[in-house]
Amino acid sequence: MALKEKKSVLIVEDDLLLADVMANRFRLEGFDVAVAADGKDALRRIAEEHYDVMLLDLMMPLFNGLEVLDDLKKRKITTPVFVMSSLTGLKEINRAKELGAVDYFVKTAVTPDLVVKQIEKLFV
């Protein structure tokens, strides 16, 4: 599905290969893409620039994904956040959603195509 207007995504992922795969997939669908390799960089970027959506890993250096979600909530930043993590526990999933995550993808259970298609649903 092609976007009617260009949207921007911030991919926050410390696995650079996965970040690159996801970035390329989003670009194919017409997104402007930025990548942050850790939570600290993500918070800096989101304070400086508007993104239409964020794809966020949980296990990262400097600030983990739950800390990023908590910070966004405290600052009342309403950018929709989708979590994509290898953590499968209900505790992490529920905590991410309590902190405002729109959805939670388990890395081993999704493809880049599925993630992008789910996120595109925000914009139709």
C-alpha positions in Angstrom: 0.0 0.0 0.0 1.5 3.3 -1.0 1.1 6.2 1.4 -1.1 9.2 0.2 1.4 11.6 1.8 5.0 11.0 2.9 5.3 10.0 6.5 8.4 9.7 8.7 9.5 6.8 10.9 12.2 6.7 13.5 13.6 3.2 13.9 15.2 2.6 17.2 17.3 -0.6 17.0 20.8 -1.4 18.1 21.1 -4.4 15.7 22.3 -2.4 12.7 21.6 -5.2 10.2 17.9 -5.4 11.3 17.7 -1.6 11.4 18.9 -1.5 7.8 16.5 -4.1 6.7 13.6 -2.3 8.3 14.7 1.1 7.0 14.8 -0.3 3.4 11.4 -1.8 3.8 9.9 1.4 5.0 11.6 3.4 2.2 10.0 1.0 -0.3 6.6 2.1 1.0 7.4 5.8 0.7 8.4 6.6 4.3 11.2 9.1 5.3 13.4 7.1 7.6 15.7 7.9 10.5 17.6 5.4 12.6 18.8 5.6 16.2 21.0 2.9 17.6 20.1 3.4 21.2 17.5 5.0 23.5 19.6 8.1 24.3 19.9 8.9 20.6 16.2 8.3 20.1 15.2 10.7 22.8 17.5 13.4 21.4 16.1 12.9 17.9 12.5 13.0 19.0 13.1 16.2 20.9 14.6 17.8 17.9 12.4 16.6 15.1 8.8 15.4 14.5 8.2 11.8 13.4 4.9 10.3 12.5 5.6 7.0 14.0 8.4 5.2 15.9 9.5 1.5 15.8 11.2 0.8 19.1 13.4 -2.1 20.3 13.3 -2.8 24.1 16.8 -4.2 24.8 19.3 -1.4 23.9 22.3 0.3 25.4 22.1 3.7 27.3 18.3 3.8 27.7 16.2 0.7 27.0 12.9 0.8 25.2 10.8 0.9 28.4 12.8 3.9 29.6 12.2 5.6 26.3 8.5 5.0 26.4 8.4 6.3 30.0 10.2 9.4 29.0 7.9 10.1 26.1 4.9 9.7 28.3 6.3 12.1 30.9 7.0 14.7 28.2 3.6 14.1 26.7 5.0 13.2 23.3 2.2 11.5 21.4 4.1 10.0 18.5 2.6 6.5 18.0 5.2 3.9 19.1 5.3 0.3 18.0 7.6 -2.0 19.9 9.5 -4.8 18.1 11.5 -6.9 20.6 12.8 -10.4 21.2 11.3 -10.2 24.7 8.2 -12.4 24.8 7.1 -12.1 28.4 3.7 -10.8 29.2 5.3 -8.5 31.8 7.3 -6.6 29.1 4.4 -6.6 26.7 1.9 -5.3 29.2 4.4 -2.7 30.5 5.1 -1.4 27.0 1.4 -1.0 26.4 0.8 0.7 29.8 3.5 3.2 28.7 1.6 3.9 25.5 2.9 1.4 22.9 0.3 1.0 20.1 1.3 -2.6 19.4 4.0 -5.1 20.3 5.8 -7.3 17.7 7.9 -10.3 18.7 10.9 -10.2 16.3 10.9 -13.9 15.7 7.2 -14.0 14.9 7.0 -11.2 12.3 8.4 -10.2 9.0 9.4 -6.7 7.9 6.5 -6.7 5.5 4.0 -7.4 8.3 5.4 -4.7 10.6 5.3 -2.1 7.8 1.8 -3.1 6.8 0.5 -2.9 10.4 2.1 0.5 10.9 0.7 1.8 7.6 -2.8 1.1 8.9 -2.3 4.3 11.1 -2.4 6.4 8.0 -5.4 5.1 6.0 
